[in-house]
Amino acid sequence: MKAKHVAFIIALVVIADQALKIYIKTHYHLNESHNVLGGDWFQFYFVENPGMAYGWKFGGSWGKLALTIFRLIAVIFGTWYLGSIIKQKYHKGFIFCAALIYAGALGNLIDSAFYGLIFDKGMIADPLTKEYSGYTGLAVFAKQGYASFLHGNVVDMLYFPVIKGHFPKWVPGWGGEEFEFFRPIFNLADAAISTGVITILVFQKRFFKQRKTDETNHTGETKALVNDESQVS
């Protein structure tokens, strides 16, 4: 797979991710939801995520900063790694998955790094309780943002409450409690990362079998070349 193809995949995912996030951020009130495709099994449900993917959190503003810096390092490393596996001609499927993971990390990094600077409203952490407080009204682009660089929140909106019900009373610990699948709310960047990781785990033997075969053939050709040169000498 050529570098230009990888760049196209990354650009496509990031543009789609950011376009949907900006639309939701500027057209939905926080915690507002609407059904998609005519049923409540798929909704756009606007929440802001100060932590990791799928709503997982990590300790207040300092934790938020640490996660953003981690994303930044991951993107920098990912840039080098993608270039490396392209040059070494890894399996196209593996490169495609790596590109999805990279695009997802970049998409969420943009939110974390810049959304606090460009939008007037966003969730802000209380320094004492380390809890994030909501806001009212629609967010708009503004010269004065709601947070500093690297302290923005990630916009999530994809919600699939496909199955709702209650656990049977005989289930230990959860008997009678409400059950919902799939509960987490996420975004296109999260979906790209998850798709890339899961696909690599499922097809790793196929991806790396070709790699081992290529390395074996290359080693064989090198040895044959050395033997030929030795005979000529």
Helices and strands as residue ranges (DSSP letters): H 3-27, E 33-36, E 39-49, G 53-55, H 60-87, H 92-110, I 111-115, H 116-118, E 124-125, E 132-133, E 154-159, E 163-166, E 178-181, E 185-186, H 188-232
